Amino acid sequence: MVMRTIAAALLLALAAGPAAAECVAKGNAIVLTVAGNIASPNRGPFVESTDRFHAFRGNQWEKARTFTIDELAALPQMAVRTVVPYDGKSYRFEGPALADVLKAAGAASGTVAVQAIDGYEVELSPEIQAADKQVLALCQEGKPLGLGALGPLYTVVPMADGATPTDDQSNRQIWAAHYINVK
């Protein structure tokens, strides 16, 4: 039965043509939307009929910059360590600096609200952004972060070896981040 299901999926992918396979193979799915006070949009306004999840979360915009995993991976990457609050262990995370993502979107300097898929949202003032030096992690210990785990994007606060984030810093480490509103 499993082989029949796999074969059917392969046939559907082949029937869809190279464009469908290319989209999936290259990681072109949008995983992050940055909206609000930005100068480098790559898409127009919010459309309720197609931006259904954003409508559910109450997100709307006039212009936005969307990012795929590949686009985020093309930005300068950092490797940092932090302790995750869920198990108290230190892990290595890799990804672009949040500041670089905001710069790529042409974000004005100011407060940003980072939202997780589950609706959890944290506002980061310019002072907190400068102090935290957050990284938008794509990988943990060299492996991509998966949806349903901490990913696909996890904002982490880098910590010196042996240091543990404060409760406030831990609360600013947002797993499954998908939307940033620049205020």
URJO-V965974 format. One line per field, one symbol per residue. phi: phi as a letter, one per 30 degrees, with the letter a starting at -180 (. if undefined). psi: psi as a letter, one per 40 degrees, with the letter a starting at -180 (. if undefined). burial: I if it has 24 or more other ideal C-beta (glycine too) atoms within 12 Angstrom, else O. A space follows every 10 residues. Layout:
phi->???
psi->???
burial->???
This chain:
phi->.ddddddddd ddddddjddd ddeddciddd cbbcbjdbcb dbaddebedc cddddedidb acbaccbced dddddecbcb cacdddbicd bcbblddeed dddddidddl dbccccedje bbccdedded ddhdccdcbb hicedcdjcc cdbbdbcdbd eidcddeddd dcdcdhdbbb ccc
psi->dddddddddd dddddeiddd dddddefehh ehhhibgieg ieiaihhddd fdddddeehi idiihihidd dddeihiihi iihhedeeih ihiiaiiddd ddddefhiha iihhhideeh hhhhiddddd ddfihghdih fehihihebe aehhhihiii heihiidddd dehhifiehh hh.
burial->OOOOOOOOOO OOOOOOOOOO OOOOOOOOOI IIIIIIIIOO IOOOOIOOOO IOOIOOIOIO IOIIIIIIIO IIIOIOOIOI IIIIIOOOOO IIIIIIIIII IIOIIOIOOO OIIIIIIOOO IIOIOOOIIO OIIIIIIIII OOOIIOOOOI IIIIIIIIIO OOOOIOOOII OIIIIIIIII IIO
